[in-house]
Amino acid sequence: MSKSRLDKYEGRYAARVGDMRSSAIRDLMSLTARPEVISLAGGMPATECFPGEVFDRINLHIGANKRALSLQYGPTEGFDFVKDDIAVLLAEEDTAIDPARVLITTGAQQGIDLVTKTFVDPGDIVLAEGPTYAGALATFSTYQADVRHLPMDGDGLVVEELENVLAELEIEGRRPKFLYVVPNFSNPGGTTLSLERRKRLVELAGEKELLVIEDNPYGLLRFAGEPVSTLLSLDRAENVVYLGSFSKIISPGIRTGYLIAPPAIYQKMVFGKQATDLCSSPLNQLFVHEFISSGAWVEYVQRQRSLYLSRRDAMLAALRKEFPPGSTWTVPQGGFFVWATLPEPVHTGDLLVKAIEENVAFVGGAGFFTDGRGTSSMRLSFSGQSEERIREGICRLGGVIREQMGLYEALGFSGRQGESVDRDGGS
């Protein structure tokens, strides 16, 4: 074998393998797992406050009363009683659903995969916010989608620009397969799509027969501002597929999510799931059911909201103190993330290398785009660290930024000037 041929399978891979991309967040997991590293990178829920006695009680109950059911195959669509639990949760967001349209998935990530597998052929256009969830971009790239980003501001997706893009594509004789949007406390931006824009988006989807994928894992984690209607609740023309997850309000370890799809789409999603994993874990579904049906989730989510608000405020205060003039950042009303942008020419990809040396981590902004943007931005997560570690992490990061900017100044580069700014991330 030729010494230059390092991979003997090189000629046998499917064409799509060359387009696969790793998630920027997953790449950091091994580094940030080190205890000395303050990770502001991963979107980790604060599972340390999960009530241990409830965890033990549920597991004992399942083992004593539902062992056979928990250890056997389940229906591909998921258990009906879990679908009823989901209806209860969505009622909290003023969204009424038909449980028969619910498909239980192995995390919301599988929902993204099922939608993409169902609709996207290589080269098809997928519209997404810019920036958008890196895990979704990894899935889109696997199916060789042509991702087109749409701009965002403090009120979320700029729907007027969506109208312009749809008009341009129509002239070209092309049609996007769907629009992917995270309307509540977006990952990574922390912004919330305003009610006015939600109404216009749903109206536009009806006019253009545009399929909208609403990914809403953080909706119940609002700790400031007023709730905003889901796109699903506003949709009357069956143009919305809704993705939800228990990863944020229970635990990511249970790998249980769900999608809600129009009848015409639903069965195709079921076929796609059958071909992937037959069914989601019955044991994990039973855990979800016991936790939700007991009502224990209400107090737990309230505790999370209070905790995340305190941690968000600690991060914002530290950013005001440590980040240089000319920096901007969002002020989320819920969820896990702040999106910060530094003065040019700071490149957060280069900055991350130095930050890791100082035992602090974030996710560079370029990982949330497919077109090279975001190089001066970063995603900062406040959910998984204590207030003290958040302050220390931002302090370390601020020192690295100042050092980098000093280097640029010495080399004769200059960037934006001005005051540091909190940019509203709410509706």
PARO-897805 format. One record per residue (C-alpha): residue in three letters; y negated, x, z. Coordinates in pm, whole numbers, plus 50000, padded with zeros to 5 digits. Layout:
PARO-897805
{marke ALA | north Y | east X | up Z}
...
This chain:
PARO-897805
{marke MET | north 50000 | east 50000 | up 50000}
{marke SER | north 49653 | east 50125 | up 49914}
{marke LYS | north 49464 | east 50258 | up 50215}
{marke SER | north 49159 | east 50057 | up 50108}
{marke ARG | north 49353 | east 49732 | up 50121}
{marke LEU | north 49330 | east 49647 | up 50490}
{marke ASP | north 49444 | east 49285 | up 50460}
{marke LYS | north 49768 | east 49230 | up 50272}
{marke TYR | north 49699 | east 48855 | up 50256}
{marke GLU | north 49360 | east 48899 | up 50093}
{marke GLY | north 49464 | east 48748 | up 49761}
{marke ARG | north 49628 | east 48442 | up 49915}
{marke TYR | north 49354 | east 48282 | up 50123}
{marke ALA | north 49207 | east 47948 | up 50019}
{marke ALA | north 48868 | east 47977 | up 49851}
{marke ARG | north 48699 | east 47801 | up 50143}
{marke VAL | north 48794 | east 48080 | up 50385}
{marke GLY | north 48521 | east 48296 | up 50233}
{marke ASP | north 48263 | east 48035 | up 50330}
{marke MET | north 48376 | east 47993 | up 50690}
{marke ARG | north 48125 | east 48101 | up 50953}
{marke SER | north 48162 | east 48155 | up 51322}
{marke SER | north 47951 | east 47965 | up 51570}
{marke ALA | north 47674 | east 48186 | up 51708}
{marke ILE | north 47749 | east 48050 | up 52055}
{marke ARG | north 48123 | east 48116 | up 52047}
{marke ASP | north 48060 | east 48477 | up 51941}
{marke LEU | north 47881 | east 48536 | up 52272}
{marke MET | north 48145 | east 48384 | up 52500}
{marke SER | north 48332 | east 48706 | up 52578}
{marke LEU | north 48009 | east 48889 | up 52659}
{marke THR | north 47861 | east 48616 | up 52873}
{marke ALA | north 48183 | east 48571 | up 53070}
{marke ARG | north 48103 | east 48895 | up 53254}
{marke PRO | north 47977 | east 48805 | up 53604}
{marke GLU | north 47684 | east 49046 | up 53587}
{marke VAL | north 47543 | east 48872 | up 53277}
{marke ILE | north 47301 | east 48585 | up 53333}
{marke SER | north 47393 | east 48362 | up 53042}
{marke LEU | north 47121 | east 48135 | up 52910}
{marke ALA | north 47332 | east 48104 | up 52595}
{marke GLY | north 47618 | east 47856 | up 52629}
{marke GLY | north 47558 | east 47486 | up 52683}
{marke MET | north 47771 | east 47472 | up 52995}
{marke PRO | north 47756 | east 47158 | up 53209}
{marke ALA | north 47728 | east 47206 | up 53585}
{marke THR | north 48090 | east 47123 | up 53660}
{marke GLU | north 48060 | east 47292 | up 54001}
{marke CYS | north 47913 | east 46966 | up 54131}
{marke PHE | north 48209 | east 46755 | up 54014}
{marke PRO | north 48350 | east 46577 | up 54324}
{marke GLY | north 48671 | east 46761 | up 54414}
{marke GLU | north 48815 | east 46471 | up 54611}
{marke VAL | north 48778 | east 46242 | up 54308}
{marke PHE | north 48948 | east 46500 | up 54086}
{marke ASP | north 49242 | east 46526 | up 54327}
{marke ARG | north 49270 | east 46150 | up 54373}
{marke ILE | north 49278 | east 46081 | up 53999}
{marke ASN | north 49542 | east 46344 | up 53933}
{marke LEU | north 49760 | east 46218 | up 54218}
{marke HIS | north 49726 | east 45859 | up 54093}
{marke ILE | north 49823 | east 45953 | up 53737}
{marke GLY | north 50119 | east 46159 | up 53858}
{marke ALA | north 50247 | east 45881 | up 54085}
{marke ASN | north 50186 | east 45578 | up 53863}
{marke LYS | north 50139 | east 45682 | up 53499}
{marke ARG | north 50338 | east 46001 | up 53459}
{marke ALA | north 50552 | east 45883 | up 53169}
{marke LEU | north 50252 | east 45747 | up 52980}
{marke SER | north 50056 | east 46068 | up 53037}
{marke LEU | north 50336 | east 46290 | up 52903}
{marke GLN | north 50424 | east 46091 | up 52590}
{marke TYR | north 50261 | east 46061 | up 52249}
{marke GLY | north 49983 | east 45807 | up 52231}
{marke PRO | north 49833 | east 45597 | up 51950}
{marke THR | north 49623 | east 45793 | up 51700}
{marke GLU | north 49332 | east 45555 | up 51757}
{marke GLY | north 49342 | east 45615 | up 52134}
{marke PHE | north 49420 | east 45384 | up 52424}
{marke ASP | north 49248 | east 45045 | up 52421}
{marke PHE | north 49148 | east 45075 | up 52786}
{marke VAL | north 48956 | east 45397 | up 52710}
{marke LYS | north 48779 | east 45221 | up 52423}
{marke ASP | north 48674 | east 44951 | up 52671}
{marke ASP | north 48540 | east 45223 | up 52902}
{marke ILE | north 48332 | east 45358 | up 52613}
{marke ALA | north 48186 | east 45013 | up 52560}
{marke VAL | north 48076 | east 45019 | up 52926}
{marke LEU | north 47907 | east 45357 | up 52882}
{marke LEU | north 47724 | east 45258 | up 52566}
{marke ALA | north 47599 | east 44942 | up 52736}
{marke GLU | north 47408 | east 45180 | up 52964}
{marke GLU | north 47218 | east 45286 | up 52651}
{marke ASP | north 47169 | east 44922 | up 52549}
{marke THR | north 47421 | east 44954 | up 52267}
{marke ALA | north 47684 | east 44687 | up 52215}
{marke ILE | north 47997 | east 44789 | up 52023}
{marke ASP | north 48327 | east 44651 | up 51899}
{marke PRO | north 48598 | east 44862 | up 52071}
{marke ALA | north 48819 | east 44812 | up 51765}
{marke ARG | north 48584 | east 45046 | up 51575}
{marke VAL | north 48629 | east 45330 | up 51828}
{marke LEU | north 48849 | east 45628 | up 51746}
{marke ILE | north 48928 | east 45867 | up 52033}
{marke THR | north 48891 | east 46229 | up 51924}
{marke THR | north 48973 | east 46570 | up 52068}
{marke GLY | north 48613 | east 46636 | up 52159}
{marke ALA | north 48312 | east 46529 | up 51953}
{marke GLN | north 48365 | east 46846 | up 51747}
{marke GLN | north 48671 | east 46683 | up 51595}
{marke GLY | north 48455 | east 46385 | up 51504}
{marke ILE | north 48226 | east 46616 | up 51304}
{marke ASP | north 48530 | east 46763 | up 51133}
{marke LEU | north 48678 | east 46422 | up 51048}
{marke VAL | north 48352 | east 46298 | up 50895}
{marke THR | north 48312 | east 46614 | up 50690}
{marke LYS | north 48676 | east 46617 | up 50578}
{marke THR | north 48648 | east 46254 | up 50473}
{marke PHE | north 48331 | east 46288 | up 50265}
{marke VAL | north 48262 | east 46645 | up 50156}
{marke ASP | north 48395 | east 46828 | up 49852}
{marke PRO | north 48286 | east 47188 | up 49781}
{marke GLY | north 47923 | east 47198 | up 49675}
{marke ASP | north 47833 | east 46852 | up 49808}
{marke ILE | north 47497 | east 46821 | up 49979}
{marke VAL | north 47479 | east 46757 | up 50353}
{marke LEU | north 47140 | east 46700 | up 50515}
{marke ALA | north 47075 | east 46824 | up 50868}
{marke GLU | north 46789 | east 46888 | up 51103}
{marke GLY | north 46647 | east 47237 | up 51109}
{marke PRO | north 46744 | east 47374 | up 51354}
{marke THR | north 47073 | east 47196 | up 51415}
{marke TYR | north 47393 | east 47230 | up 51618}
{marke ALA | north 47571 | east 47555 | up 51524}
{marke GLY | north 47916 | east 47399 | up 51568}
{marke ALA | north 47833 | east 47141 | up 51302}
{marke LEU | north 47716 | east 47415 | up 51065}
{marke ALA | north 48047 | east 47597 | up 51117}
{marke THR | north 48233 | east 47281 | up 51015}
{marke PHE | north 48010 | east 47215 | up 50714}
{marke SER | north 48063 | east 47570 | up 50591}
{marke THR | north 48441 | east 47536 | up 50625}
{marke TYR | north 48431 | east 47249 | up 50376}
{marke GLN | north 48188 | east 47443 | up 50155}
{marke ALA | north 47900 | east 47197 | up 50190}
{marke ASP | north 47554 | east 47274 | up 50055}
{marke VAL | north 47347 | east 47225 | up 50373}
{marke ARG | north 46981 | east 47131 | up 50328}
{marke HIS | north 46767 | east 47149 | up 50642}
{marke LEU | north 46493 | east 46897 | up 50720}
{marke PRO | north 46192 | east 46991 | up 50936}
{marke MET | north 46139 | east 46877 | up 51295}
{marke ASP | north 45841 | east 46849 | up 51527}
{marke GLY | north 45785 | east 46724 | up 51881}
{marke ASP | north 45904 | east 46377 | up 51779}
{marke GLY | north 46225 | east 46502 | up 51621}
{marke LEU | north 46325 | east 46479 | up 51256}
{marke VAL | north 46029 | east 46431 | up 51020}
{marke VAL | north 46150 | east 46118 | up 50840}
{marke GLU | north 45871 | east 46135 | up 50580}
{marke GLU | north 46014 | east 46466 | up 50461}
{marke LEU | north 46359 | east 46307 | up 50442}
{marke GLU | north 46211 | east 46046 | up 50207}
{marke ASN | north 46069 | east 46324 | up 49989}
{marke VAL | north 46400 | east 46512 | up 49977}
{marke LEU | north 46595 | east 46198 | up 49886}
{marke ALA | north 46347 | east 46125 | up 49606}
{marke GLU | north 46379 | east 46480 | up 49470}
{marke LEU | north 46758 | east 46466 | up 49479}
{marke GLU | north 46755 | east 46131 | up 49303}
{marke ILE | north 46552 | east 46284 | up 49019}
{marke GLU | north 46813 | east 46561 | up 48998}
{marke GLY | north 47089 | east 46301 | up 48983}
{marke ARG | north 47235 | east 46419 | up 49315}
{marke ARG | north 47311 | east 46228 | up 49632}
{marke PRO | north 47372 | east 46369 | up 49980}
{marke LYS | north 47703 | east 46277 | up 50139}
{marke PHE | north 47539 | east 46218 | up 50477}
{marke LEU | north 47261 | east 46311 | up 50718}
{marke TYR | north 47364 | east 46474 | up 51046}
{marke VAL | north 47123 | east 46422 | up 51335}
{marke VAL | north 47121 | east 46478 | up 51714}
{marke PRO | north 46848 | east 46230 | up 51814}
{marke ASN | north 46851 | east 46273 | up 52194}
{marke PHE | north 46749 | east 46611 | up 52343}
{marke SER | north 46873 | east 46784 | up 52032}
{marke ASN | north 47093 | east 47089 | up 52033}
{marke PRO | north 46928 | east 47336 | up 52002}
{marke GLY | north 46572 | east 47202 | up 51990}
{marke GLY | north 46560 | east 46982 | up 52300}
{marke THR | north 46353 | east 46728 | up 52106}
{marke THR | north 46400 | east 46351 | up 52098}
{marke LEU | north 46359 | east 46138 | up 51787}
{marke SER | north 46086 | east 45881 | up 51850}
{marke LEU | north 46161 | east 45508 | up 51836}
{marke GLU | north 45925 | east 45460 | up 51543}
{marke ARG | north 46105 | east 45727 | up 51345}
{marke ARG | north 46446 | east 45589 | up 51442}
{marke LYS | north 46353 | east 45250 | up 51305}
{marke ARG | north 46225 | east 45401 | up 50982}
{marke LEU | north 46533 | east 45622 | up 50948}
{marke VAL | north 46769 | east 45326 | up 50982}
{marke GLU | north 46555 | east 45126 | up 50740}
{marke LEU | north 46556 | east 45413 | up 50490}
{marke ALA | north 46934 | east 45454 | up 50526}
{marke GLY | north 46968 | east 45088 | up 50431}
{marke GLU | north 46741 | east 45124 | up 50131}
{marke LYS | north 46917 | east 45437 | up 50001}
{marke GLU | north 47268 | east 45362 | up 50130}
{marke LEU | north 47251 | east 45691 | up 50318}
{marke LEU | north 47528 | east 45756 | up 50568}
{marke VAL | north 47384 | east 45880 | up 50901}
{marke ILE | north 47594 | east 46072 | up 51153}
{marke GLU | north 47444 | east 46018 | up 51497}
{marke ASP | north 47571 | east 46282 | up 51741}
{marke ASN | north 47476 | east 46178 | up 52093}
{marke PRO | north 47654 | east 46386 | up 52359}
{marke TYR | north 47351 | east 46406 | up 52591}
{marke GLY | north 47216 | east 46050 | up 52582}
{marke LEU | north 47311 | east 45964 | up 52942}
{marke LEU | north 47155 | east 46287 | up 53073}
{marke ARG | north 46794 | east 46174 | up 53048}
{marke PHE | north 46593 | east 46292 | up 53349}
{marke ALA | north 46238 | east 46217 | up 53227}
{marke GLY | north 46064 | east 45967 | up 53001}
{marke GLU | north 46182 | east 45628 | up 52879}
{marke PRO | north 46518 | east 45564 | up 52708}
{marke VAL | north 46510 | east 45516 | up 52330}
{marke SER | north 46743 | east 45289 | up 52132}
{marke THR | north 47039 | east 45455 | up 51964}
{marke LEU | north 47048 | east 45456 | up 51586}
{marke LEU | north 47375 | east 45265 | up 51612}
{marke SER | north 47207 | east 44981 | up 51800}
{marke LEU | north 46933 | east 44959 | up 51535}
{marke ASP | north 47175 | east 44969 | up 51241}
{marke ARG | north 47249 | east 44632 | up 51079}
{marke ALA | north 47382 | east 44757 | up 50745}
{marke GLU | north 47672 | east 44971 | up 50875}
{marke ASN | north 47526 | east 45304 | up 50769}
{marke VAL | north 47574 | east 45486 | up 51101}
{marke VAL | north 47876 | east 45677 | up 51231}
{marke TYR | north 47828 | east 45745 | up 51602}
{marke LEU | north 47975 | east 46048 | up 51779}
{marke GLY | north 48006 | east 46069 | up 52157}
{marke SER | north 48171 | east 46296 | up 52411}
{marke PHE | north 48286 | east 46310 | up 52772}
{marke SER | north 48231 | east 46687 | up 52777}
{marke LYS | north 47883 | east 46658 | up 52924}
{marke ILE | north 47927 | east 46366 | up 53167}
{marke ILE | north 48274 | east 46465 | up 53295}
{marke SER | north 48394 | east 46804 | up 53173}
{marke PRO | north 48436 | east 46994 | up 52844}
{marke GLY | north 48783 | east 47095 | up 52960}
{marke ILE | north 48921 | east 46746 | up 52906}
{marke ARG | north 48844 | east 46775 | up 52531}
{marke THR | north 48791 | east 46401 | up 52485}
{marke GLY | north 48531 | east 46248 | up 52257}
{marke TYR | north 48503 | east 45950 | up 52026}
{marke LEU | north 48353 | east 45819 | up 51708}
{marke ILE | north 48247 | east 45469 | up 51610}
{marke ALA | north 48263 | east 45397 | up 51239}
{marke PRO | north 48209 | east 45105 | up 51003}
{marke PRO | north 48537 | east 44930 | up 50912}
{marke ALA | north 48534 | east 45066 | up 50557}
{marke ILE | north 48536 | east 45423 | up 50692}
{marke TYR | north 48739 | east 45381 | up 51011}
{marke GLN | north 49092 | east 45381 | up 50869}
{marke LYS | north 49025 | east 45689 | up 50659}
{marke MET | north 48918 | east 45870 | up 50974}
{marke VAL | north 49240 | east 45758 | up 51143}
{marke PHE | north 49446 | east 45903 | up 50856}
{marke GLY | north 49252 | east 46227 | up 50882}
{marke LYS | north 49319 | east 46252 | up 51255}
{marke GLN | north 49689 | east 46178 | up 51210}
{marke ALA | north 49711 | east 46476 | up 50975}
{marke THR | north 49528 | east 46698 | up 51224}
{marke ASP | north 49679 | east 46636 | up 51570}
{marke LEU | north 49862 | east 46299 | up 51568}
{marke CYS | north 49673 | east 46183 | up 51877}
{marke SER | north 49437 | east 46302 | up 52148}
{marke SER | north 49589 | east 46396 | up 52483}
{marke PRO | north 49712 | east 46086 | up 52672}
{marke LEU | north 49683 | east 46276 | up 53000}
{marke ASN | north 49316 | east 46352 | up 52938}
{marke GLN | north 49247 | east 45996 | up 52825}
{marke LEU | north 49400 | east 45865 | up 53147}
{marke PHE | north 49178 | east 46098 | up 53349}
{marke VAL | north 48872 | east 45967 | up 53162}
{marke HIS | north 48981 | east 45609 | up 53222}
{marke GLU | north 49032 | east 45652 | up 53595}
{marke PHE | north 48698 | east 45830 | up 53634}
{marke ILE | north 48497 | east 45577 | up 53433}
{marke SER | north 48668 | east 45257 | up 53548}
{marke SER | north 48637 | east 45359 | up 53916}
{marke GLY | north 48259 | east 45382 | up 53878}
{marke ALA | north 48261 | east 45740 | up 54011}
{marke TRP | north 48081 | east 45855 | up 53697}
{marke VAL | north 47757 | east 45678 | up 53795}
{marke GLU | north 47684 | east 45892 | up 54102}
{marke TYR | north 47803 | east 46205 | up 53925}
{marke VAL | north 47570 | east 46155 | up 53628}
{marke GLN | north 47279 | east 46079 | up 53861}
{marke ARG | north 47349 | east 46406 | up 54045}
{marke GLN | north 47357 | east 46592 | up 53713}
{marke ARG | north 47025 | east 46444 | up 53603}
{marke SER | north 46853 | east 46556 | up 53923}
{marke LEU | north 47007 | east 46902 | up 53901}
{marke TYR | north 46914 | east 46953 | up 53535}
{marke LEU | north 46557 | east 46840 | up 53594}
{marke SER | north 46515 | east 47103 | up 53867}
{marke ARG | north 46669 | east 47370 | up 53647}
{marke ARG | north 46457 | east 47274 | up 53349}
{marke ASP | north 46142 | east 47295 | up 53559}
{marke ALA | north 46247 | east 47636 | up 53691}
{marke MET | north 46291 | east 47759 | up 53333}
{marke LEU | north 45959 | east 47621 | up 53211}
{marke ALA | north 45773 | east 47777 | up 53503}
{marke ALA | north 45941 | east 48112 | up 53436}
{marke LEU | north 45858 | east 48094 | up 53064}
{marke ARG | north 45490 | east 48033 | up 53143}
{marke LYS | north 45494 | east 48337 | up 53369}
{marke GLU | north 45703 | east 48582 | up 53166}
{marke PHE | north 45671 | east 48506 | up 52794}
{marke PRO | north 45386 | east 48661 | up 52595}
{marke PRO | north 45079 | east 48479 | up 52457}
{marke GLY | north 45155 | east 48314 | up 52126}
{marke SER | north 45496 | east 48191 | up 52241}
{marke THR | north 45583 | east 47821 | up 52218}
{marke TRP | north 45867 | east 47616 | up 52363}
{marke THR | north 45987 | east 47258 | up 52382}
{marke VAL | north 45983 | east 47047 | up 52698}
{marke PRO | north 46306 | east 46842 | up 52687}
{marke GLN | north 46333 | east 46507 | up 52864}
{marke GLY | north 46708 | east 46550 | up 52906}
{marke GLY | north 47008 | east 46750 | up 52795}
{marke PHE | north 47058 | east 47124 | up 52831}
{marke PHE | north 46823 | east 47320 | up 52607}
{marke VAL | north 46478 | east 47466 | up 52552}
{marke TRP | north 46388 | east 47604 | up 52207}
{marke ALA | north 46146 | east 47895 | up 52232}
{marke THR | north 45963 | east 48072 | up 51950}
{marke LEU | north 45810 | east 48416 | up 51996}
{marke PRO | north 45514 | east 48573 | up 51818}
{marke GLU | north 45602 | east 48736 | up 51489}
{marke PRO | north 45732 | east 48988 | up 51400}
{marke VAL | north 45974 | east 48966 | up 51696}
{marke HIS | north 46328 | east 48921 | up 51563}
{marke THR | north 46552 | east 48757 | up 51822}
{marke GLY | north 46865 | east 48897 | up 51660}
{marke ASP | north 46743 | east 49249 | up 51739}
{marke LEU | north 46614 | east 49133 | up 52076}
{marke LEU | north 46957 | east 49003 | up 52179}
{marke VAL | north 47110 | east 49351 | up 52164}
{marke LYS | north 46852 | east 49479 | up 52413}
{marke ALA | north 46884 | east 49167 | up 52627}
{marke ILE | north 47259 | east 49212 | up 52664}
{marke GLU | north 47193 | east 49567 | up 52784}
{marke GLU | north 46977 | east 49410 | up 53057}
{marke ASN | north 47256 | east 49163 | up 53138}
{marke VAL | north 47087 | east 48850 | up 53011}
{marke ALA | north 47194 | east 48644 | up 52709}
{marke PHE | north 47053 | east 48374 | up 52482}
{marke VAL | north 47138 | east 48246 | up 52133}
{marke GLY | north 46925 | east 48368 | up 51845}
{marke GLY | north 46758 | east 48097 | up 51639}
{marke ALA | north 46902 | east 48207 | up 51304}
{marke GLY | north 47243 | east 48075 | up 51412}
{marke PHE | north 47111 | east 47719 | up 51390}
{marke PHE | north 47009 | east 47745 | up 51025}
{marke THR | north 47194 | east 47827 | up 50703}
{marke ASP | north 46890 | east 47947 | up 50510}
{marke GLY | north 46766 | east 48247 | up 50707}
{marke ARG | north 46506 | east 48070 | up 50918}
{marke GLY | north 46479 | east 48084 | up 51297}
{marke THR | north 46460 | east 48462 | up 51331}
{marke SER | north 46172 | east 48447 | up 51579}
{marke SER | north 46328 | east 48167 | up 51785}
{marke MET | north 46595 | east 48135 | up 52051}
{marke ARG | north 46792 | east 47866 | up 52230}
{marke LEU | north 46779 | east 47886 | up 52609}
{marke SER | north 47017 | east 47679 | up 52818}
{marke PHE | north 46920 | east 47580 | up 53172}
{marke SER | north 47225 | east 47365 | up 53254}
{marke GLY | north 47478 | east 47622 | up 53370}
{marke GLN | north 47275 | east 47854 | up 53595}
{marke SER | north 47110 | east 47816 | up 53934}
{marke GLU | north 46730 | east 47808 | up 53956}
{marke GLU | north 46731 | east 48158 | up 54105}
{marke ARG | north 46940 | east 48300 | up 53820}
{marke ILE | north 46728 | east 48117 | up 53562}
{marke ARG | north 46413 | east 48278 | up 53703}
{marke GLU | north 46576 | east 48621 | up 53712}
{marke GLY | north 46718 | east 48578 | up 53362}
{marke ILE | north 46381 | east 48483 | up 53212}
{marke CYS | north 46219 | east 48770 | up 53401}
{marke ARG | north 46465 | east 49017 | up 53246}
{marke LEU | north 46418 | east 48860 | up 52906}
{marke GLY | north 46040 | east 48875 | up 52937}
{marke GLY | north 46063 | east 49247 | up 53009}
{marke VAL | north 46277 | east 49304 | up 52700}
{marke ILE | north 46030 | east 49106 | up 52486}
{marke ARG | north 45732 | east 49304 | up 52614}
{marke GLU | north 45914 | east 49628 | up 52542}
{marke GLN | north 45995 | east 49513 | up 52190}
{marke MET | north 45639 | east 49400 | up 52124}
{marke GLY | north 45509 | east 49733 | up 52253}
{marke LEU | north 45730 | east 49905 | up 51999}
{marke TYR | north 45596 | east 49685 | up 51719}
{marke GLU | north 45240 | east 49760 | up 51826}
{marke ALA | north 45310 | east 50131 | up 51824}
{marke LEU | north 45444 | east 50097 | up 51469}
{marke GLY | north 45133 | east 49911 | up 51357}
{marke PHE | north 45275 | east 49558 | up 51334}
{marke SER | north 45078 | east 49263 | up 51468}
{marke GLY | north 45179 | east 48901 | up 51508}
{marke ARG | north 45038 | east 48566 | up 51613}
{marke GLN | north 44789 | east 48566 | up 51895}
{marke GLY | north 44698 | east 48287 | up 52132}
{marke GLU | north 44808 | east 48114 | up 52446}
{marke SER | north 45162 | east 48031 | up 52547}
{marke VAL | north 45229 | east 47663 | up 52479}
{marke ASP | north 45465 | east 47395 | up 52611}
{marke ARG | north 45554 | east 47178 | up 52310}
{marke ASP | north 45661 | east 46824 | up 52399}
{marke GLY | north 46029 | east 46772 | up 52336}
{marke GLY | north 46028 | east 46401 | up 52415}
{marke SER | north 45970 | east 46082 | up 52231}
